[in-house]
Amino acid sequence: MQNKKIKVILLVAGEGKRLRPYTLDRPKCMVEIEGKSLIERQLEVLKNEGLNDVVMIGGYNCEMLKKYGYKIIENSRYFETNMLWTLFCAEGELEGDVIVSYGDIVYSKRVIKALLDSNSDIAVTIDKDWESYWRSRNEDPLDDAETLKIRKDGTISEIGQKPKSLDEIEGQYMGLMKFSDRGLKQIKEIFHSSIKDINILGKDAENAYMTDLLQAAIVQNNKVMAVPVFGEWIEVDTVSDLQSTTTKKRIQLTEI
């Protein structure tokens, strides 16, 4: 199987300060679980689905990413900018159908297949079975959670805000999404408009998160479709994540 027409952009510029000392000598995405790095695990899943057109947007210790043999674009300002700015360092690659993924996650083939099956212009994977995972990582799941509200038609009505209760979270944003060429035109317009008026939901483009971009798209009446999945992924953001038995159990569900 070949998904030749779909490009994958991996956002791997992160320094991973909360993962020190494991990130003192490597990018966050190269931290290992059971002897294999996060990025290697993600690349295996992508390759298994015929997704071989991969672009990495690096930053911290960017030269270490060359070993994987893919095109690398550098965000030289990784230490003072956020995810959205990193993505648009590769604006020239934002054409056609594009999957965008964070570098500190790993997901199963079922998750990526669900995303590939979506025909929406903007599609975002959402873990419906998120709460037990978040409780294993945080004493209070609301400490590190964001709102995510889904309409009856499956589109997202709100994402990335600070929740007051669990009722405002109908799934967990994972950092894995897909855009059609039309969807990319929509987000490019938002990005460039924000550079002019210095405002994506009150933030400038350099400091905005991907969820800010998605919420801005929603506010402008663009359809952002939720792609529901049920577990089978991990996020590694802290040393406790890296060392937890939950991570080691869940990582087995992502293996090819």
Buried (B, 14 or more C-beta within 10 A) or exposed (E): EEBEEBBBBBBBBBBBEBBEEBBEEBBBBBBBBEEEBBBBBBBBBBEEBEBBBBBBBBBBBBEBBEEBEBEBBBBEEBEEBBBBBBBBBBEEBBEEBBBBBBBBBBBBBBBBEBBBEBEBBBBBBBBBEBBEBBEBBBEEBBEEBBBBBBEEEBBBBBBBBEBEEEEBBBBBBBBBBBBBEEBBEBBBEBBEBBEEEEBBBEBBBBBBBBBBBBBBBBEEEBBBBBBBBBBBBBBBBBBBBBEBEBBEEBBEBBEE
